[in-house]
Amino acid sequence: MLSRIIIVSASALKGSGPLGAGLVQASRSLHTTSQSLAPVPPLPEKGGKVRHGIFPEEIFQLLYPKTGVTGPYMLGTGLLLYMLSKEIYIINHETFAALSMGAIIFYGAKKFGPGVAAFADKLNEDKVAKAQEVKDVAMASLAQAVEDEKKEQWRAEGRSMIFDAKRNNVAMLLETNYRERLHMVTNEVKRRLDYQIALQDLHRRMEQEHMVKWVEKSVVGSITPQQEKESIAKCITDLKALAKTSQATA
Amino acid sequence: MVTSFFDQFSSPLFMGIPLMALALLLPWILLPTPSSRWLNNRLLTLQNWFLGMFTRQLLLPINHPGHKWALILASLMIFLLSLNLLGLLPYTFTPTTQLSINLGFAVPLWLATVLIGLRNQPNLSLAHLLPEGTPLLLIPILIIIETISLMIRPLALGVRLTANLTAGHLLIQLISTGLFVLLSLQPAVAILTGALLLMLSLLEVAVAIIQAYVFVLLLSLYLQENV
């Protein structure tokens, strides 16, 4: 029974405003789930500022209020002189080896440093550019797809016009075909009729010629020699008469 | 206390505590850890690029089963490279000048390649002992010679690295001592010696890089023969 009271009071406590929520949450441990690790804070873009390649800028800022601008340099010089004079650092052959190696490192850093840094930056930029390109290509293709879809919709509106045009086209084709056939039929019929006419003409002509020939033949055959003599004597008397009349007129 | 030029190669001790482990661990402290971010800072980008390029180039002639060695060869290269280059700084100890360390790298890795070869393809591994096209009479002698050459490989690997680095360091010490002494006596000659020291230092940087690369390259070659 007491446990029930605790449970009821606990749920009442949870809903009872800021203090109540805090009292219940205090038992939960902090920053353990992976949810609290995201989003990860961004990396600093550049490394810590350094002066002369090795000394962090913070030392200079630290000493500035007390010793001004030349403070750290005095510190460095003093330290060096102290170590040399107290023979904490002894100049021996290693110093010269260190100097020559330092010269090589310095020369290398000065000459190839910016090139190498630019190369590293370019590697990163290429990576970003590749990903960006994927995104850009995807976006461009999607925009293109939207445009194409709009065009297709516009095309779909003109559907009925296409159907009408096609219908007209087909009707015209049919008409043309019909006319051609009609023309062909007419030509064929005319040809046959022309043939019949030519045939009849030929018949009549042949009949005519035949008849003429027959008449000529019978006329020529009917002229007997007696008739021929008589006609010739008549012709002579006619001629004489004509000659007399002409002589008389002349 | 009489110091000699070979004191720089003695195993470092500090109040009786050997510091060899520290000397071997130093490169690990200086190299950046790969992170899970997509874009990294310049140092990490360069390291990743270099490792990728190097491993790809090294594993090019090796067939597929040999690609298991990619990690150990790449890490060996980085290790030797960093040890050699760090040893060029003054007052540092270079572990790769110790024959023990170099033989400790060479013998196990070489033996691993030989055993892999003998286990997986014994005929082919033994066939490497006889080059192609040898006259019949020379075969026995040549096999003996090739076996000796095989056995001497780890020694050669280790001693090559040791000798190159030790000689380089010794030369630097000698010439810088000469420069140091000559500076007060004959400054003109000292200038020439200084120039020589500069060029020698440049050579030593090159040698450090090349020797590390040669070590790993030869190991990859032995691997290629046997895998």
Interface residues (C-beta under 8 A of the other chain):
Chain A: V40 L43 G47 I91 N92 H93 E94 T95 F96 A97 A98 S100 M101 A103 I104 V116 A117 F119 A120 D121 L123 N124 K127 V128
Chain B: R37 W38 L39 N40 N41 R42 L43 T45 L46 W49 L88 L89 P90 Y91 I172 Q173 S176 T177 L179 F180 G194 L197 L198 L200 S201 L202 V205
